Amino acid sequence: MFERISTGWELAGQSFRVLRLDKELLLFPLLSGLACLLVLASFALPLWNSEMVNAILNDQQAPEGPLAYVVLFSFYFVNYFVIVYFNTALIACAIVRFRGGDPTLGDGIRAASARLPQIAGWALVSATVGLILRIIESRSERAGQFAAALLGMAWTAVTYFVLPAIVVERVGPLGAMKRSLSILRKTWGEALAANFGLGMIIFLISLVAAVPLIAGVAAVAAGNAVLGGLGIFIGVVLLILVALISSAVDAILLGALYLYAAEGTVPEYFDKSLFQHAFAQRGR
């Protein structure tokens, strides 16, 4: 187990090095975040004076009435479509880099646009599952929240490799789920360890990024509004940057794991012996 965690840490570190080659990949999670805010505003603002706005803004409240269900499902679908679209573009660029190319922002946009039917299909499946989990969570209080959390984690695990399957193989939602599950059976240990390593790195970076924010809050409490505001601003900017880096590196790592598990190809800029050693552990 400790050996896998160490390997996962190294894989995460190599994913960071790939991001340094293609810093423009940070634009994809940034655009995704901005687009999601626009989607939220486009749904919430027109419904602001109605009870249906709670279905969108309050995760703990179940929709009231058929129209509220339709609105919430529509919101989930559009939101998931945006997220899946930009994640698909990011993973496509990462795979271009892994295969020796030099990806651009346009390459990712074109790759995602060429897969609009698959993206729309997966957004539809994700919205349906999201709505079901929301109903379970809101109807049964603590027991429902616990059950929804477990089902959500299981769903996330089973569908972990769906997006790279859509990018590489252009399969539909069902085919992508089957492919994801097949790859997951081979790589669950490596994927878990690599994500744990990535999570630890991001956590440590977040602690450093939060220092100006904490100092700023303390300065405001002490009566120094100017210095405190500057610290809060710097801290927020740094935390947003960490979130963007985390999203980009996670997609890079996902694409790397997929390529090796699906094709037996060690992605360029990754240590060949590290991948071979990591997957050889499966046979022990």
HUJO-V870305 format. One line per field, one symbol per residue. ss: DSSP state (H for helix, E for strand, - for the rest). phi: phi as a letter, one per 40 degrees, with the letter a starting at -180 (. if undefined). psi: psi as a letter, one per 20 degrees, with the letter a starting at -180 (. if undefined). Layout:
ss=???
phi=???
psi=???
This chain:
ss=-HHHHHHHHHHHHHHHHHHHH-HHHHHHHHHHHHHHHHHHHHHH--------HHHHH--------HHHHHHHHHHHHHHHHHHHHHHHHHHHHHHHHH------HHHHHHHHH--HHHHHHHHHHHHHHHHHHHHHHHH-HHHHHHHHHHHHHHHHHH---HHHHHHHH---HHHHHHHHHHHHHHHHHHHHHHHHHHHHHHHHHHHHHHHHHHHHHHHHH---HHHHHHHHHHHHHHHHHHHHHHHHHHHHHHHHHHHHHHH--------HHHHHHHHHHHH-
phi=.ccccccccccccccccccccbcccccccccccccccccdccccccbdcbcccccccbccbccbgdcccccccccdccccdccccccccccccccdcccgcbcbdcdcccccccbdcccccccccccccccccccccccbfcccccccccccccccccbdbcccccccbfccdcccccccccccccbdccccccccccccccccccccccdccccccccccchccccccccccccccccccccccdccccccccccccdcccbgccdcgbcccccccccccccc
psi=ghghggghghgghhhhhghhhmhihhhghghggghhhhgghhggghjhjriihhhghohipqqoqhhhggggggggggghggghghhggghggghgghjjanqrhhgggggghikgghggghhggghggggghgggghhjcgghggghgghgggggghjhjgghhgggikragghhgggghghhhhjhgggggghggghgghgghhgghighgghgghgghijnhghghggggggggghggggggggghghggghggggghhijpoqqjqoghgghgghhhhi.
